[in-house]
Amino acid sequence: MRASFLLNKSILEEKIEQTRCSYHIVFIYIGKFLPKFQDINPSIKKIFNLIRDTDLSFLLK
């Protein structure tokens, strides 16, 4: 998860610059086996793209 986060954090960098805010993102994995990078990476990308494309300005008021 950490490697995927570091690899894909650039997806959020433009959003952070636009809003001039910081984001605190926590991932909690609950499972019985340790997943491989190939299984986690697409999910992390999907989450980051969702955050990037969502208007979160209502949270800043």
Phi and psi restraints in degrees (range 20) as a CNS / XPLOR table:
assign (resid 1 and name C) (resid 2 and name N)
       (resid 2 and name CA) (resid 2 and name C) 1.0 -64.5 20.0 2
assign (resid 2 and name N) (resid 2 and name CA)
       (resid 2 and name C) (resid 3 and name N) 1.0 -43.9 20.0 2
assign (resid 2 and name C) (resid 3 and name N)
       (resid 3 and name CA) (resid 3 and name C) 1.0 -62.8 20.0 2
assign (resid 3 and name N) (resid 3 and name CA)
       (resid 3 and name C) (resid 4 and name N) 1.0 -40.7 20.0 2
assign (resid 3 and name C) (resid 4 and name N)
       (resid 4 and name CA) (resid 4 and name C) 1.0 -66.4 20.0 2
assign (resid 4 and name N) (resid 4 and name CA)
       (resid 4 and name C) (resid 5 and name N) 1.0 -41.5 20.0 2
assign (resid 4 and name C) (resid 5 and name N)
       (resid 5 and name CA) (resid 5 and name C) 1.0 -59.2 20.0 2
assign (resid 5 and name N) (resid 5 and name CA)
       (resid 5 and name C) (resid 6 and name N) 1.0 -50.1 20.0 2
assign (resid 5 and name C) (resid 6 and name N)
       (resid 6 and name CA) (resid 6 and name C) 1.0 -65.2 20.0 2
assign (resid 6 and name N) (resid 6 and name CA)
       (resid 6 and name C) (resid 7 and name N) 1.0 -36.0 20.0 2
assign (resid 6 and name C) (resid 7 and name N)
       (resid 7 and name CA) (resid 7 and name C) 1.0 -68.7 20.0 2
assign (resid 7 and name N) (resid 7 and name CA)
       (resid 7 and name C) (resid 8 and name N) 1.0 -33.8 20.0 2
assign (resid 7 and name C) (resid 8 and name N)
       (resid 8 and name CA) (resid 8 and name C) 1.0 -108.0 20.0 2
assign (resid 8 and name N) (resid 8 and name CA)
       (resid 8 and name C) (resid 9 and name N) 1.0 3.7 20.0 2
assign (resid 8 and name C) (resid 9 and name N)
       (resid 9 and name CA) (resid 9 and name C) 1.0 -64.3 20.0 2
assign (resid 9 and name N) (resid 9 and name CA)
       (resid 9 and name C) (resid 10 and name N) 1.0 -19.5 20.0 2
assign (resid 9 and name C) (resid 10 and name N)
       (resid 10 and name CA) (resid 10 and name C) 1.0 -63.5 20.0 2
assign (resid 10 and name N) (resid 10 and name CA)
       (resid 10 and name C) (resid 11 and name N) 1.0 -22.5 20.0 2
assign (resid 10 and name C) (resid 11 and name N)
       (resid 11 and name CA) (resid 11 and name C) 1.0 -60.4 20.0 2
assign (resid 11 and name N) (resid 11 and name CA)
       (resid 11 and name C) (resid 12 and name N) 1.0 -34.8 20.0 2
assign (resid 11 and name C) (resid 12 and name N)
       (resid 12 and name CA) (resid 12 and name C) 1.0 -92.4 20.0 2
assign (resid 12 and name N) (resid 12 and name CA)
       (resid 12 and name C) (resid 13 and name N) 1.0 -13.3 20.0 2
assign (resid 12 and name C) (resid 13 and name N)
       (resid 13 and name CA) (resid 13 and name C) 1.0 -60.1 20.0 2
assign (resid 13 and name N) (resid 13 and name CA)
       (resid 13 and name C) (resid 14 and name N) 1.0 -40.9 20.0 2
assign (resid 13 and name C) (resid 14 and name N)
       (resid 14 and name CA) (resid 14 and name C) 1.0 -64.6 20.0 2
assign (resid 14 and name N) (resid 14 and name CA)
       (resid 14 and name C) (resid 15 and name N) 1.0 -41.0 20.0 2
assign (resid 14 and name C) (resid 15 and name N)
       (resid 15 and name CA) (resid 15 and name C) 1.0 -62.2 20.0 2
assign (resid 15 and name N) (resid 15 and name CA)
       (resid 15 and name C) (resid 16 and name N) 1.0 -40.9 20.0 2
assign (resid 15 and name C) (resid 16 and name N)
       (resid 16 and name CA) (resid 16 and name C) 1.0 -65.1 20.0 2
assign (resid 16 and name N) (resid 16 and name CA)
       (resid 16 and name C) (resid 17 and name N) 1.0 -40.7 20.0 2
assign (resid 16 and name C) (resid 17 and name N)
       (resid 17 and name CA) (resid 17 and name C) 1.0 -66.7 20.0 2
assign (resid 17 and name N) (resid 17 and name CA)
       (resid 17 and name C) (resid 18 and name N) 1.0 -39.4 20.0 2
assign (resid 17 and name C) (resid 18 and name N)
       (resid 18 and name CA) (resid 18 and name C) 1.0 -66.6 20.0 2
assign (resid 18 and name N) (resid 18 and name CA)
       (resid 18 and name C) (resid 19 and name N) 1.0 -43.6 20.0 2
assign (resid 18 and name C) (resid 19 and name N)
       (resid 19 and name CA) (resid 19 and name C) 1.0 -88.0 20.0 2
assign (resid 19 and name N) (resid 19 and name CA)
       (resid 19 and name C) (resid 20 and name N) 1.0 -13.1 20.0 2
assign (resid 19 and name C) (resid 20 and name N)
       (resid 20 and name CA) (resid 20 and name C) 1.0 54.6 20.0 2
assign (resid 20 and name N) (resid 20 and name CA)
       (resid 20 and name C) (resid 21 and name N) 1.0 36.2 20.0 2
assign (resid 20 and name C) (resid 21 and name N)
       (resid 21 and name CA) (resid 21 and name C) 1.0 -126.2 20.0 2
assign (resid 21 and name N) (resid 21 and name CA)
       (resid 21 and name C) (resid 22 and name N) 1.0 161.4 20.0 2
assign (resid 21 and name C) (resid 22 and name N)
       (resid 22 and name CA) (resid 22 and name C) 1.0 -105.0 20.0 2
assign (resid 22 and name N) (resid 22 and name CA)
       (resid 22 and name C) (resid 23 and name N) 1.0 153.7 20.0 2
assign (resid 22 and name C) (resid 23 and name N)
       (resid 23 and name CA) (resid 23 and name C) 1.0 -117.7 20.0 2
assign (resid 23 and name N) (resid 23 and name CA)
       (resid 23 and name C) (resid 24 and name N) 1.0 139.0 20.0 2
assign (resid 23 and name C) (resid 24 and name N)
       (resid 24 and name CA) (resid 24 and name C) 1.0 -110.4 20.0 2
assign (resid 24 and name N) (resid 24 and name CA)
       (resid 24 and name C) (resid 25 and name N) 1.0 109.9 20.0 2
assign (resid 24 and name C) (resid 25 and name N)
       (resid 25 and name CA) (resid 25 and name C) 1.0 -114.2 20.0 2
assign (resid 25 and name N) (resid 25 and name CA)
       (resid 25 and name C) (resid 26 and name N) 1.0 129.2 20.0 2
assign (resid 25 and name C) (resid 26 and name N)
       (resid 26 and name CA) (resid 26 and name C) 1.0 -124.3 20.0 2
assign (resid 26 and name N) (resid 26 and name CA)
       (resid 26 and name C) (resid 27 and name N) 1.0 129.5 20.0 2
assign (resid 26 and name C) (resid 27 and name N)
       (resid 27 and name CA) (resid 27 and name C) 1.0 -111.6 20.0 2
assign (resid 27 and name N) (resid 27 and name CA)
       (resid 27 and name C) (resid 28 and name N) 1.0 127.7 20.0 2
assign (resid 27 and name C) (resid 28 and name N)
       (resid 28 and name CA) (resid 28 and name C) 1.0 -118.9 20.0 2
assign (resid 28 and name N) (resid 28 and name CA)
       (resid 28 and name C) (resid 29 and name N) 1.0 119.0 20.0 2
assign (resid 28 and name C) (resid 29 and name N)
       (resid 29 and name CA) (resid 29 and name C) 1.0 -101.3 20.0 2
assign (resid 29 and name N) (resid 29 and name CA)
       (resid 29 and name C) (resid 30 and name N) 1.0 124.6 20.0 2
assign (resid 29 and name C) (resid 30 and name N)
       (resid 30 and name CA) (resid 30 and name C) 1.0 -120.1 20.0 2
assign (resid 30 and name N) (resid 30 and name CA)
       (resid 30 and name C) (resid 31 and name N) 1.0 112.4 20.0 2
assign (resid 30 and name C) (resid 31 and name N)
       (resid 31 and name CA) (resid 31 and name C) 1.0 -164.3 20.0 2
assign (resid 31 and name N) (resid 31 and name CA)
       (resid 31 and name C) (resid 32 and name N) 1.0 170.0 20.0 2
assign (resid 31 and name C) (resid 32 and name N)
       (resid 32 and name CA) (resid 32 and name C) 1.0 -96.6 20.0 2
assign (resid 32 and name N) (resid 32 and name CA)
       (resid 32 and name C) (resid 33 and name N) 1.0 -10.3 20.0 2
assign (resid 32 and name C) (resid 33 and name N)
       (resid 33 and name CA) (resid 33 and name C) 1.0 -135.4 20.0 2
assign (resid 33 and name N) (resid 33 and name CA)
       (resid 33 and name C) (resid 34 and name N) 1.0 158.4 20.0 2
assign (resid 33 and name C) (resid 34 and name N)
       (resid 34 and name CA) (resid 34 and name C) 1.0 -87.4 20.0 2
assign (resid 34 and name N) (resid 34 and name CA)
       (resid 34 and name C) (resid 35 and name N) 1.0 113.9 20.0 2
assign (resid 34 and name C) (resid 35 and name N)
       (resid 35 and name CA) (resid 35 and name C) 1.0 -73.3 20.0 2
assign (resid 35 and name N) (resid 35 and name CA)
       (resid 35 and name C) (resid 36 and name N) 1.0 158.3 20.0 2
assign (resid 35 and name C) (resid 36 and name N)
       (resid 36 and name CA) (resid 36 and name C) 1.0 -86.8 20.0 2
assign (resid 36 and name N) (resid 36 and name CA)
       (resid 36 and name C) (resid 37 and name N) 1.0 159.8 20.0 2
assign (resid 36 and name C) (resid 37 and name N)
       (resid 37 and name CA) (resid 37 and name C) 1.0 -55.0 20.0 2
assign (resid 37 and name N) (resid 37 and name CA)
       (resid 37 and name C) (resid 38 and name N) 1.0 -41.4 20.0 2
assign (resid 37 and name C) (resid 38 and name N)
       (resid 38 and name CA) (resid 38 and name C) 1.0 -62.2 20.0 2
assign (resid 38 and name N) (resid 38 and name CA)
       (resid 38 and name C) (resid 39 and name N) 1.0 -25.3 20.0 2
assign (resid 38 and name C) (resid 39 and name N)
       (resid 39 and name CA) (resid 39 and name C) 1.0 -85.9 20.0 2
assign (resid 39 and name N) (resid 39 and name CA)
       (resid 39 and name C) (resid 40 and name N) 1.0 -33.1 20.0 2
assign (resid 39 and name C) (resid 40 and name N)
       (resid 40 and name CA) (resid 40 and name C) 1.0 -84.3 20.0 2
assign (resid 40 and name N) (resid 40 and name CA)
       (resid 40 and name C) (resid 41 and name N) 1.0 -39.9 20.0 2
assign (resid 40 and name C) (resid 41 and name N)
       (resid 41 and name CA) (resid 41 and name C) 1.0 -55.4 20.0 2
assign (resid 41 and name N) (resid 41 and name CA)
       (resid 41 and name C) (resid 42 and name N) 1.0 -46.9 20.0 2
assign (resid 41 and name C) (resid 42 and name N)
       (resid 42 and name CA) (resid 42 and name C) 1.0 -60.7 20.0 2
assign (resid 42 and name N) (resid 42 and name CA)
       (resid 42 and name C) (resid 43 and name N) 1.0 -34.6 20.0 2
assign (resid 42 and name C) (resid 43 and name N)
       (resid 43 and name CA) (resid 43 and name C) 1.0 -69.3 20.0 2
assign (resid 43 and name N) (resid 43 and name CA)
       (resid 43 and name C) (resid 44 and name N) 1.0 -41.2 20.0 2
assign (resid 43 and name C) (resid 44 and name N)
       (resid 44 and name CA) (resid 44 and name C) 1.0 -63.9 20.0 2
assign (resid 44 and name N) (resid 44 and name CA)
       (resid 44 and name C) (resid 45 and name N) 1.0 -43.7 20.0 2
assign (resid 44 and name C) (resid 45 and name N)
       (resid 45 and name CA) (resid 45 and name C) 1.0 -59.7 20.0 2
assign (resid 45 and name N) (resid 45 and name CA)
       (resid 45 and name C) (resid 46 and name N) 1.0 -43.6 20.0 2
assign (resid 45 and name C) (resid 46 and name N)
       (resid 46 and name CA) (resid 46 and name C) 1.0 -61.9 20.0 2
assign (resid 46 and name N) (resid 46 and name CA)
       (resid 46 and name C) (resid 47 and name N) 1.0 -44.2 20.0 2
assign (resid 46 and name C) (resid 47 and name N)
       (resid 47 and name CA) (resid 47 and name C) 1.0 -64.1 20.0 2
assign (resid 47 and name N) (resid 47 and name CA)
       (resid 47 and name C) (resid 48 and name N) 1.0 -45.2 20.0 2
assign (resid 47 and name C) (resid 48 and name N)
       (resid 48 and name CA) (resid 48 and name C) 1.0 -64.2 20.0 2
assign (resid 48 and name N) (resid 48 and name CA)
       (resid 48 and name C) (resid 49 and name N) 1.0 -40.9 20.0 2
assign (resid 48 and name C) (resid 49 and name N)
       (resid 49 and name CA) (resid 49 and name C) 1.0 -65.5 20.0 2
assign (resid 49 and name N) (resid 49 and name CA)
       (resid 49 and name C) (resid 50 and name N) 1.0 -36.7 20.0 2
assign (resid 49 and name C) (resid 50 and name N)
       (resid 50 and name CA) (resid 50 and name C) 1.0 -64.6 20.0 2
assign (resid 50 and name N) (resid 50 and name CA)
       (resid 50 and name C) (resid 51 and name N) 1.0 -44.3 20.0 2
assign (resid 50 and name C) (resid 51 and name N)
       (resid 51 and name CA) (resid 51 and name C) 1.0 -63.3 20.0 2
assign (resid 51 and name N) (resid 51 and name CA)
       (resid 51 and name C) (resid 52 and name N) 1.0 -44.0 20.0 2
assign (resid 51 and name C) (resid 52 and name N)
       (resid 52 and name CA) (resid 52 and name C) 1.0 -61.8 20.0 2
assign (resid 52 and name N) (resid 52 and name CA)
       (resid 52 and name C) (resid 53 and name N) 1.0 -39.8 20.0 2
assign (resid 52 and name C) (resid 53 and name N)
       (resid 53 and name CA) (resid 53 and name C) 1.0 -88.5 20.0 2
assign (resid 53 and name N) (resid 53 and name CA)
       (resid 53 and name C) (resid 54 and name N) 1.0 -5.4 20.0 2
assign (resid 53 and name C) (resid 54 and name N)
       (resid 54 and name CA) (resid 54 and name C) 1.0 -93.1 20.0 2
assign (resid 54 and name N) (resid 54 and name CA)
       (resid 54 and name C) (resid 55 and name N) 1.0 136.7 20.0 2
assign (resid 54 and name C) (resid 55 and name N)
       (resid 55 and name CA) (resid 55 and name C) 1.0 -79.7 20.0 2
assign (resid 55 and name N) (resid 55 and name CA)
       (resid 55 and name C) (resid 56 and name N) 1.0 109.7 20.0 2
assign (resid 55 and name C) (resid 56 and name N)
       (resid 56 and name CA) (resid 56 and name C) 1.0 -106.1 20.0 2
assign (resid 56 and name N) (resid 56 and name CA)
       (resid 56 and name C) (resid 57 and name N) 1.0 16.3 20.0 2
assign (resid 56 and name C) (resid 57 and name N)
       (resid 57 and name CA) (resid 57 and name C) 1.0 -62.4 20.0 2
assign (resid 57 and name N) (resid 57 and name CA)
       (resid 57 and name C) (resid 58 and name N) 1.0 -27.4 20.0 2
assign (resid 57 and name C) (resid 58 and name N)
       (resid 58 and name CA) (resid 58 and name C) 1.0 -64.5 20.0 2
assign (resid 58 and name N) (resid 58 and name CA)
       (resid 58 and name C) (resid 59 and name N) 1.0 -22.4 20.0 2
assign (resid 58 and name C) (resid 59 and name N)
       (resid 59 and name CA) (resid 59 and name C) 1.0 -77.9 20.0 2
assign (resid 59 and name N) (resid 59 and name CA)
       (resid 59 and name C) (resid 60 and name N) 1.0 -18.1 20.0 2
assign (resid 59 and name C) (resid 60 and name N)
       (resid 60 and name CA) (resid 60 and name C) 1.0 -88.7 20.0 2
assign (resid 60 and name N) (resid 60 and name CA)
       (resid 60 and name C) (resid 61 and name N) 1.0 -4.7 20.0 2
